[in-house]
């Protein structure tokens, strides 16, 4: 609808993240919902019946819009920061973590990663 004073056309989405896009609002809301479920862009595209590149643009636009609306955080007074370091596969087993600590544990990370990748990708015969 045009403004009577300046004849500028606007609607409900003017000056929002969704302004100027051709997808219906229902599709945008569903896309945001699927993003909240941590679906990949490919999964969202399949669910919405859209091509992957369109969904990529939509998710980038939504993320950018959400990031710009986040208020700036200002820390005041006394601030306490805590750091936690968890070694994958040893959660709840501090003795195993202590036993593997030091530079020796770091040296073999590539071999462990390769072995884990092989276990994940190799398909053993059930016969």
N, C-alpha and C positions, 0 to 999 in steps of 0.2 A: 504494500500500500504506500502511496507517495505522501510525503510530508507536505502539508498545505503551505508552509512558509518557504521551503527551498526546493520542493518537488523531488527530493531524494527518495528513492524507493528503498524500503526496508521491510523486514519481516521478523519473525520470532528469533531467527538465528543470526541476525545482523550483529556484528562485532563479537561473535563467538567462534570457537574452534571449528564449528560445523558450517560456517557461512561460506556460500559460494560453491558448494559441492552438490553433485547431482543425485547422490544416494538419499533415499528417504530417511527420515529421522529414526524410524523403526530399525533400519539396517545399522545405523550408527550405534544405537543403544545396544543391540544384540552384539555388535563387534566389541563394544566396551565390556559387556558382560562376559563374553568369551575370553577377552584379555584377562579379566579378573579370575577366570578359571585356569589361567596359565596355558591356554591352547596356543599352538604355534600358528603362524600366519597361514600356513598351508591348511591346517585343520579348520581355521576360521573361514578361509575361502571356500572350503568344501561345504561347511555347514550353511554358509550364506549363499552359495551358488555364484560366487564371484571369481574373477581371475586373481591369481596370487599377487600380481603387481598392484591391483586396485586395493587389496587388503593391506599390502605393505605401506602404501601411501596413507591409508586411513589410520593404521596403527601408529605410524610416525606422527601424523597430525594430532592424534589424541594424546600421545605421550608428550609431545611438545607443548600442547595446550595445558595439560595437567602440570607440567614442570613450571610453566610461566605463572600459574596461579598459586603455586606454593609460596607461602609467606617467607620472608627472609628470617633466619634464625639468629638471634643475638643472645649470646651467653653473657650473664652478669653474675657478679659475686663469685663464690667458690664453686668450681666445677670439678667433678670427680669422673675420671675415665677409667674403665676397667678393661683389660685385654684378656681374651681367652684363646688358647691355642689347643685345638683338638686334632689328634692324629687319626686319620681315617682308619677304621678297622680295629682301633684299640680303645674305643669309648668304654669307660667303666673298667679298664684294665691298666691302671697306672704302672704296675710292675712291668708289663710288656713295653710300655712307652719308655720307661727309665732304662730298661735293658737295651733298647735299640737307639738310645739317644747318642748325640755326638755326630762327628763328621762321617763316621763309617755308615751311618744310616742314610745320609744324604748321598753318598757316593753310588749306591745301588738303586737309586730311584728310577733311572731309565730302564734298567733290567726289570724291575717290578712292574713298571708301567707297560712294558712290552708283553710281559707274561699275562697281565690282567687283560690287555687287549686281545691276546691270542685266546684266552679262555672265553672272552665275551663273543668273539667272532667265529670260533671254530665250532662246527656242528658235529658232535660225536655220533657215531652209529649206535642205534639202539638194538641192533641184532646181536 
